[in-house]
């Protein structure tokens, strides 16, 4: 597959701003609480505000990109992210910080939801899936380096400098995007942004079993990954006594596995997205068997837990890219709305993963391994429920007639 490396790196940088904004400031939470004279709980709310602010605006920005073009929405998103980052750096109290984080998240949402639609404008079928896989692999570098970068910046210049650095990275990304990436959605192909049209498009997606099942399968995989992210610090550090610096190394294995498996999947250019998903879910099924066995043991070996988690998280890039490809190939004319609904569903379903391990916390590894196993099984069931596309799957959707 021939792709523009600059195109992939720039888009990976833009959608990587979201994990950077989440992970870079985590080491500075105690310093933020002290600096703003706020409670730890109040500072933790800034993460919740960001996640909510990242999820909901996607439902608007996706259709807006179908109506106004991809460049308009992405540049708007970057500007919002930059403004939000600057306001975070200048925050005088916790309330100002929370509002700034919401603005920052909205900007990140605009980029995250529009990038897949932009890629779909340029690539089709398996080429789209492979390109998105590579972009997500580039994006995966962000959570790998973000905590270390955040800790370094915190030591050098304090917590406010972290947000200035985020703003600077966004400025660089915006300049590169403006110079290197052209508009991919011609004016004659744009869809009017009207409430009736919007509801019709989302209704078309939700009524389509093939599309909904693929979006849910990605959502359940994301839920399993969130269960790991939420529970692994306790399991690794507190339960098994892994030193904090070594926890970072163990966590990085998941990112390395994601990059390696994504690269491996992209080697099989002759396989369709459906076939790639079938093989990947076969691997996930085996991982779920291992997680289920580990859930039955009173003292499961750490090495097997790490192996299961690495394989589970490592497949997410493939699942996310190829399920999105299956849906977007069927709803190409409303790819912005498709990306928006897929992202919101993925986040909505995924949020239950982290909540579940907290609810079932019992001082053991059981909540993490069992929740991950259940999420993996639900993802497989959703994929199997997708079935074959309807005969009219690629027929023109009356997106302009719903007003």
Secondary structure, 3 states (H helix, E strand, C coil): CCCCHHHHHHHHHHHHHHHHHHHCCHHHHHHHHHHCCCCHHHHHHHHHHHHHHHHCCHHHHHHHHHHHCHHHHHHHHHHHHHHHHHHHHCCCCHHHHHHHHHHHHHHHHHHHHHHHHHHHHHCCHHHHHHHHHHHHHHHHHHHHHHHHHHHHHHHHHCHHHHHHHHHHHHHHHHHHHHHHCCCCCCHHHCCCCCHHHHHHHHHHHHHCHHHHHHHHHHHHHHHHHHHHHHHHHHHHHHHCCCCHHHHHHHHHHHHHHHHHHHHHHHHCCCCCHHHHHHHHHHHHHHHHHHHHHHHHCCCCCHHHHHHHHHHHHHCHHHHHHHHHHHHHHHCHHHHHHHHHHHHHHHHHHHHHHHHHHHHCCCCCCHHHHHHHHHHHHHHHHHHHHHCCCCCCCCCCCCCCCCC
